Amino acid sequence: MNAIPPWGDFMSRRGGVSPSHTRAAAPSADTESQAVTRATDLTIVLSEVYGISADVHALRSGNAVVSLYHGLLAYTDGERFWWTGPRLSDSGAPVLSPELTLPAAAEQLAEHYATLRDRNLTATPPPADERMTDHAGPV
């Protein structure tokens, strides 16, 4: 098992935790394949139950990442999942959501996916003629 806490990769890339405190020895092939397998299982549930397509990518740390939507990435070490949701905490910081079970992770991620999708659908750009007048000079 990987000795880093479940949020180690995420926090170290964000500058929250020193990499020396979050990196374990190089992951074994078993650890990496376990994480990729677990991530693939998540994508199957997301697709079959919620109709959400997602991609799986192996990380050098031995963990895997599932890409669901712009700004929604879920990580796994093969045992648990974690991600940041689309909502911010009261202080304005991203909220880290950990989950141990695959069904609960899939359900919460589907809710976050719907929030992000709906947010983007309601943010319609102005008509093209209005956009063009912002950039056009006087004639």
ABEGO torsion letter per residue (X at the ends): XBABBAAAAAAAAAGABBAAAABBBBBBAAAAAAAAAAAAAAAAAAAAAAGBBBBBBBBAAGBBBBBABBGBBBBBAGABBBBBBABBBAAGBBBBBBBABAAAAAAAAAAAAAAAAAAAAABBBBBAAAAAAAABBBX
